[in-house]
Amino acid sequence: MNITEQPPPAFLNDNNPAPVLLSVHVKQALELYFSQLKGHDAADLYNMVLSEVEKPLLEAVLVYCGHNQSKAAKALGLSRSTLRKKLDHYGLS
């Protein structure tokens, strides 16, 4: 079963509106960022966005996994050594 075939999460029901996709939030944040540039050129945008997203992703997954790095690595689809390198990079180890 691929991701598009999976049933909706259990928290989605008639009483809860569907969550907004992360991609919508990212697009809105980028539109705000561009509006704040006031005509100046953006530089190194790709790396900036990745670093802005990666650190909170790692933090949230670690909390979700009870700070178990093996579980977090599996949830992220990373090897444990790659996860540890990323945690060190962001000062999260």
C-alpha positions as CSV (number, residue, x, y, z in Angstrom):
1,M,0.0,0.0,0.0
2,N,1.5,3.3,-1.0
3,I,0.9,6.6,0.8
4,T,-1.9,7.7,-1.5
5,E,-3.8,4.4,-0.8
6,Q,-3.5,4.6,3.0
7,P,-6.7,5.4,5.0
8,P,-7.0,8.7,6.6
9,P,-5.6,9.0,10.2
10,A,-7.9,8.1,13.0
11,F,-8.0,11.7,14.3
12,L,-9.8,12.8,11.1
13,N,-13.6,12.5,11.7
14,D,-16.7,14.7,11.2
15,N,-15.8,16.8,14.3
16,N,-12.3,17.7,13.1
17,P,-11.6,19.6,9.9
18,A,-8.9,18.1,7.6
19,P,-5.5,19.3,8.5
20,V,-3.7,21.7,6.2
21,L,-0.9,20.1,4.2
22,L,2.6,21.0,5.2
23,S,3.3,22.1,1.6
24,V,0.6,24.8,2.0
25,H,2.4,26.1,5.1
26,V,5.7,26.1,3.3
27,K,4.3,27.9,0.3
28,Q,2.7,30.6,2.5
29,A,6.0,31.1,4.5
30,L,7.9,31.5,1.2
31,E,5.4,34.0,-0.1
32,L,5.8,36.0,3.1
33,Y,9.6,35.7,2.8
34,F,9.5,37.0,-0.8
35,S,7.3,39.9,0.1
36,Q,9.7,40.9,2.9
37,L,12.6,41.0,0.4
38,K,11.1,44.2,-1.1
39,G,12.7,43.6,-4.5
40,H,16.0,42.3,-3.3
41,D,17.3,39.0,-4.8
42,A,16.9,35.8,-2.8
43,A,20.2,33.9,-2.2
44,D,20.9,30.3,-1.3
45,L,17.2,29.8,-0.8
46,Y,17.3,26.0,-1.2
47,N,19.8,25.5,1.6
48,M,18.0,28.1,3.8
49,V,14.6,26.3,3.4
50,L,16.1,22.9,4.0
51,S,17.9,24.0,7.2
52,E,14.7,25.8,8.4
53,V,12.6,22.7,7.9
54,E,15.1,20.0,8.9
55,K,15.9,21.0,12.5
56,P,12.2,21.3,13.6
57,L,11.5,18.0,11.8
58,L,14.2,16.3,13.7
59,E,13.1,17.8,17.0
60,A,9.5,16.8,16.5
61,V,10.3,13.3,15.4
62,L,12.6,12.8,18.4
63,V,9.8,13.9,20.8
64,Y,7.3,11.7,19.0
65,C,9.7,8.7,19.3
66,G,10.4,9.4,23.0
67,H,14.0,10.5,22.1
68,N,14.7,7.0,20.9
69,Q,17.2,7.6,18.0
70,S,16.7,4.2,16.5
71,K,12.9,4.7,16.3
72,A,13.4,8.3,15.0
73,A,15.8,7.1,12.3
74,K,13.3,4.5,11.2
75,A,10.4,7.0,11.2
76,L,12.5,9.4,9.1
77,G,13.8,6.7,6.7
78,L,17.4,7.5,7.7
79,S,20.2,5.3,9.0
80,R,20.9,5.8,12.7
81,S,24.4,7.1,11.8
82,T,22.9,9.7,9.4
83,L,20.4,10.8,12.0
84,R,23.2,11.2,14.6
85,K,25.3,13.3,12.1
86,K,22.2,15.6,11.5
87,L,21.6,15.9,15.3
88,D,25.2,16.8,15.8
89,H,25.0,19.4,13.0
90,Y,22.0,21.1,14.6
91,G,23.3,20.8,18.2
92,L,20.5,18.4,19.1
93,S,22.6,15.4,20.3
